[in-house]
């Protein structure tokens, strides 16, 4: 069977992260949503997404296909239902479509003619960008159980101070000495070729993905995911970093999500709680206004390729778009559009020519090419978000 992941109705709720990727390529837990589905299905997947993303994330259609809503994270029960789908069958959760069978070139689908199969068990669904950190603990636990099943961890070096070692799994090539690991509140997954430097204090749930680094004396509260080849220092609480992003120095990051290729300057701090303890509102790209989250704790949402200078301060519930560059004293406003350059004193447009120069240098340092596809995607985002920039 050919499996195709589609963005689903919550794609715009997941901006700014879905400006530059399909919903399937959001990281939550240890793996991205796509990596989870491919591991459970033991199959590759392709994608139905926005037209401007489709060259980098193409769809491959065959005679028989199963379409899967990428907002839903897989589990064993759901995957068995998906694998068993037959012609004119669809899986629903309440009234939401999870997956359905389709034939090649079947463009108009009338679900009233389908046999509706109801999925009754609990499942993790990503509906809003803050779900990425709010549901990260559940996702880490499920990924941990799946990845480590019937496998044996590398031994924990004796110099480390460890609580609940049965909830710690270390992959090959990981380096950690003279750290404190407390897995009593959730698992700690230490990926391939990672490093936890001396004096670090780590409380699970934690996902330290391949090639990532926790720097000297860092304090990490779970549930936190540090994506592949990312670096973390200072104090971090319940946050998710996608791949190749850095918070390498002192400062606080809490209840936040950083996309790929982000960098926080030394002593950058995020507020994750309002002084009056009120509900946090976040910028909503659909309504073009600030929307209720139902959360008391919510920090920073930062899109791919965005960066900030030293001593930057972010207010509670700040949304930063793609490829923004923020610096200077004082709090920038709670919504910074993509391709903005400046800070509290005001913003100008960060021209694509300059932004692309930086992206090429930053990515080349990690031996990754800034491709024509990447350039085309960012150019589209620049045009799409032009209406939000004020000079």
N, C-alpha and C positions, 0 to 999 in steps of 0.2 A: 504494500500500500504506500502511496505517496502522501506525505504529511505537509500541510501548508499552514503556517501560523499567520493569522490576520490581526490587525491592530485593534479592532473592536470599537465600541462606542466611547471608551474612556481615553482615547488617544490625546485629545486636546486637554484633558484634565491633568495629563502627565507632562505637559510642557513645563519648563524649557527643555527637559531631557529628551523628549520625542521630536524636537526640532531636528536633531542630528542622527536619530536612530529609530528603528521600529520599536514598538512596545516590547517585542520579544527579546530585544537586546538590552533591556534594563537589568541591572544587577541588583538582586535582593537575596539575602542569605549568603551562601558561598558562591553559587553559580548564577549566571544570567538565566532569564526565563527560557531562552532558547536552549542553553546548555542542559537545563533540567529536563525539558521535553525530549531532547535527543538522547540523553542518557537513559531515561525511563523507557522510551520507545525502541532504543537500540537502532536508531535510524537518523539520517540527516533530515533537515527540514529546510524549506524555503519560505518566502514571505510575500504577503499582500500588504502593501503599505502605500504611503503617499507617492505620487508620480516622481517627484524630484529625488526621492530616496531609492527608487526602484533599480537604478543602474548598479548601485553598490549592494543593494539587498534585493536581488531579483526573485521572481516567482518561477518555479518550474512546475508546469502542469502536465499530468499524465492522463491516461484513459480513466483511471479511478483515483479519486483523491479524498482525503479527509481534511477538512478545514477546521482549525482549532483556534479559539479565541485566546490570544496571548495574554490577556489580563488575568487568566486563571493559571495558578501554579499546579503542576501535576502531583498526584499521589498514586499509590498502587491501585486503589479502587477505581479511580477515574481512568487511569491508563488502560486497565483491563476493558472498561466499557468502550473507550476510544478504539482500541485494537479490534474490537468485535463489531464495530459499526458496519452495517450493510446498506444496500441501496434503499433510499427513502427513509433513512433513520437519522435522528438528531438527538443530541443530549442537551437537556435544559437544567438549569438551576433556578427554581421558581419560574420566572418568565424570561430569564436571560439565556441566550444560546451559548453553549460551551463548545460544541463540536458537531459537525454534520458531514455526511457523505455527499459527494457531488461527482458528476461525470465531466469529462473534458468539454470545455466551451459551454457549460451549463450556466448561463449568465443570470437568468431570472429564476429565483428559487421561491416557490410557494410553500412555506413551512406548514401550512394547513393541510397539505397533502402528505406530510411526513409523519412517520410513526415517532411520537415524542417519548423519549426515555428520560425519566426524571432522575437526577443525581441527588440523593438525599443526605449523603454524608457531609461532614464539615470540609471546607476547602478554603484556601487563601486566594483572595481576589484583590488585585491592585486597581483601585478606582481613582485615586488621587495621588498627587506627587508626594504628599506627606505619608502615605501608606508605605512608602519605600523604607522609611525608618521606623514607623509605628508598628509595622508587621514584621520587622526584620528578625526579631527574636524567634518567632514561630518558624520563619523560613530557614534560619540557621539550624534550628533543631532538626527540621525535616531533611535538609541537605546533609547534615552531619550523620543522621541515621542511615541515609541512603549510601553516601560515599564510603562510610567506614564498615558497612555490613560485611561480616566474614573476613575482615582484614585486620592485621595486627599493626599497631603503631610502632614507629621507631622509639627506642627507649628515651625517657626524659633524663637529660644529664643530671648528675647527682648534685651539682652546685645550685640547682634551682629550688626554691621554696614552693611546695606544691600542695594544694588542697583539692581533693576529689580527682586524683589522677585517672580514674576510670573514665572520666568525661573529657579527657585530653587526647587528641590524636595528632601525631607529628609525622609529616611526610618526609621523604628522602631529601637530603641536602639542606634541611633546616638547621639553623645555628641559634642556640639560646643558652646563655650562662648567667648565673647570678640574677635571676629574675624571680618575681612572685607571680604564680599562676593560680587563680582561684576559680575553679570550675564548678563550685557547689550550686551556683544559680543558673548554670547553663553551660553547654559544651564550649571547648576551646579547640578550634581547628587551626593547625599551623601548617601551611602549604609548602609545596616544594621550593627549595632554594630561598626560603625566607630567612629573616634575621630578627631576633628580639635582643636588643642590646642590654648591657648590664644596668641593673637598678630599675628596670621597668616594672610597673605594677599593673597586672592585667586581671580583670574580672570578667568572666564570660556572661552571656554568650559572645564569642568572638570568632570571626572568620578572617584569618590572615592569609590572603590569596597568594598565588605563586609569585615569587620574586619580590614581595613586599617587605618593608622594613619598619620596625618600631624602634625609634631612636632612644638614646641614653636617657634613663630616668622618666620616661613617659608614663602617664597615668591613663589607663584605658578602662572605661566602664562599658559594659555591654548593655543592650545588644549592639555591637558595632561590627561593620564589615570594612576591611581595608583591602581594596581591589588590587588586582595584579600590578606589580611594579610601582606601587604607591608608597609614599613615605609619611610617617606620622611621628610627631613629637608633641610635647606639652600635654594638655589635658583634653581628652575626647570622651564624650558621653553619647551613647545611642545615636550613632551617625553612620552613614554609608558613603564610602568613596568608591567611585567607579575606577577603571584602570588608569594608571599613569598620572595620578594626581597627588599633590604634595601639600601637607601641612607639617613642615619639617622642624618647626621651632616652637618655643613656648607660646602660650595663648590658649584660649578655650574654644572648643567647637562642640556644640551640643544640639541634639535633635535636628540634625542637618543632613543634607545630601549634596555631594559634589559630583559633577559629571567627570568626563575624561579630560586630561590635559589641563586641569586647574592647578593653581598655585596660590597659597596664602602666605603673605609675607610674615616675617618674624613679629611675634607679639600681636598678631591679629586675634581679635576676640569677637565672639558672637553672643548676643543675648538670646536666651531661649525661654525667658519668662518675663512677662510684663510687670512693671513695678506695682500695679494694682491687681495683679493675679487674674486679670480678665482673659476671656477667650481670645486666642490669636486669630487675626484675619490675614489671609494671603492673597496676593494678586492673582486674579483669575483671567487668563488670556481670552476666554470665550466671552465673558460679560464685560471685559475691559474695566473691571472695578475690583475692589477688595471683597473677598468672600469669607464667610464663616468657615472655620475648620472643625469646631467642636473640641479643639485642643487647648490645653493650658500651657503646654511646652512645645515650642516650635521655633527653630532657629533660622538657618540659611538654606535656600535652594539656589544652587549655582550651576548654570549650564556649561557645556563643554568649552574649553579654551579660555575661560574667564580667569582673571588674576587680580590680586590686590597687593598693594605695597605694605611696607612695615607699619605697625601700629594702627592698622585699619580697624574700625569699630562698626559692627553690623547690628542694627536694632532687631528686636524680636520680630520674627516673621518677615524676613527680607528675601525677595526673589530677584536673582541676577540672571539675565539672559545669556546668550551665547557670545563668546569673544568680547566680553567687556573688560576694561582695564580701569581699576578703581584705586585711588590714592589720596593722600592728604588727611588733615585733621577733621574731627567732627564726624557725625553719622551721615552717610549718604542716605537718600530717600529709600523707602521700603520696596520700591520697584525700580530696578535699573534695567532699561531695555538692552537688547543685544546690540553689540558694536557701539557701546558708549565708552567715552574716555573722560575721566575726571573724578569728582567726588562731591563732598558737601558743598563746595563753592559753585557747583554747576558742571554740566557735561557738554562735550562736543562729540561729533561723530568720529568713531574710530574707523578710519578708511580701510577698506578691504586690502589695499595694496600693503599697508603697514601691518595689518593683522596677519596676512598670509606670510609675510616675511618672518614674523615671530613664530608662527606655527611650524614653518619649515625648519627653523633652527631648533625649536623645542623637540620636535619629533625626531629629527636627525640624531640628536643626542642619545636617543633610545634605539637608534638604527631602524627607524620606521619612516617610510616615505610619506610626505604630504602629497597625496595623489591628485590627479585631475578630478577624480570623483569627489574627493574631500573638498576641493576648491569649488566645485559646482554646487555642492550642498550648502556650504557656507555663503556663497554668493546668493543663493535662493533665500536663505534665512535673512541675510542683510536686506534684501528687497521686501520680504514679507513683513519684517518688523520695523520698516522705515516709519510707519505711522506713529509708533510709540516714542520716537526720539524727538526731543525738543531742544533747540539750541538757543 
